[in-house]
Amino acid sequence: MHVLAIGRMTGKDIAPHLEAEGRKVAELRDEGLIEAVFLKTDRSGPVLLLSGVDATAAPDRLATLPFIEEELVTFDYIELETLAERNQRGA
């Protein structure tokens, strides 16, 4: 299963936390949780493609990101499935 995590920046200063955020994102990528990171062109927040997690568990898995810990970003979580996954379910 995949989850699209759509972020919204809260307007607080992210500069002091950029380095720590980058390290943690790299760690979660290495673990296979974060598959891809995108930035919205309007600069309003990041979009993450998560793998191997559902929308219920995703907030807990991302809770250690400094931007979340410091309330610099909030996310909406949308579960996704591939066509192959849907066909396997017979839906």
C-alpha positions as CSV (number, residue, x, y, z in Angstrom):
1,M,0.0,0.0,0.0
2,H,1.0,3.6,-0.6
3,V,0.0,6.8,1.1
4,L,0.2,10.3,-0.3
5,A,1.1,12.7,2.5
6,I,0.2,16.3,1.5
7,G,1.8,18.9,3.7
8,R,1.0,22.5,4.6
9,M,3.6,24.7,6.2
10,T,2.4,26.5,9.3
11,G,4.3,29.7,8.7
12,K,6.9,29.2,11.4
13,D,10.6,29.5,10.7
14,I,12.0,26.2,9.3
15,A,15.6,27.3,9.0
16,P,16.8,26.1,12.4
17,H,15.4,22.6,11.6
18,L,16.4,22.1,8.0
19,E,19.5,20.0,8.6
20,A,17.8,17.7,11.1
21,E,14.8,17.3,8.8
22,G,17.1,16.3,5.9
23,R,18.8,13.7,8.0
24,K,15.6,12.2,9.3
25,V,14.0,12.2,5.8
26,A,17.1,10.4,4.5
27,E,16.8,7.8,7.3
28,L,13.1,7.2,6.5
29,R,14.0,6.8,2.8
30,D,16.7,4.3,3.7
31,E,14.1,2.4,5.7
32,G,11.8,2.3,2.7
33,L,9.0,4.4,4.3
34,I,9.5,7.5,2.2
35,E,9.6,6.6,-1.5
36,A,9.6,10.1,-2.9
37,V,9.7,13.7,-1.8
38,F,8.1,16.5,-3.8
39,L,7.8,20.2,-3.1
40,K,4.6,22.1,-4.2
41,T,5.5,24.8,-6.7
42,D,3.5,27.3,-4.6
43,R,6.0,26.6,-1.7
44,S,3.1,25.8,0.6
45,G,4.5,22.5,1.7
46,P,6.0,19.1,0.9
47,V,4.3,16.0,-0.7
48,L,5.6,12.6,0.4
49,L,4.9,9.3,-1.2
50,L,5.0,6.7,1.5
51,S,5.3,2.9,1.0
52,G,4.3,-0.1,3.1
53,V,2.0,1.9,5.4
54,D,-1.6,2.8,5.5
55,A,-3.1,6.2,6.3
56,T,-3.9,5.2,9.9
57,A,-0.3,4.3,10.7
58,A,1.4,7.0,8.6
59,P,1.1,9.9,11.1
60,D,2.8,7.8,13.8
61,R,5.6,6.7,11.4
62,L,6.3,10.4,10.4
63,A,6.0,11.8,14.0
64,T,9.7,11.9,14.5
65,L,10.3,14.3,11.6
66,P,11.6,17.6,13.2
67,F,9.1,19.6,11.1
68,I,6.2,17.7,12.6
69,E,7.7,17.7,16.2
70,E,8.2,21.5,16.0
71,E,4.7,22.0,14.4
72,L,6.2,23.5,11.2
73,V,4.1,21.3,8.9
74,T,0.8,19.4,9.0
75,F,-0.2,16.6,6.7
76,D,-3.3,15.1,5.1
77,Y,-3.0,11.4,4.3
78,I,-4.6,9.7,1.3
79,E,-4.3,6.0,0.7
80,L,-3.4,4.9,-2.8
81,E,-3.4,1.5,-4.5
82,T,-2.0,0.4,-7.8
83,L,-4.2,-1.0,-10.5
84,A,-2.6,-4.4,-9.9
85,E,-3.5,-4.2,-6.2
86,R,-7.1,-3.3,-7.1
87,N,-7.3,-6.2,-9.6
88,Q,-6.0,-8.6,-7.0
89,R,-8.9,-7.6,-4.7
90,G,-11.3,-8.1,-7.6
91,A,-12.8,-4.6,-7.2
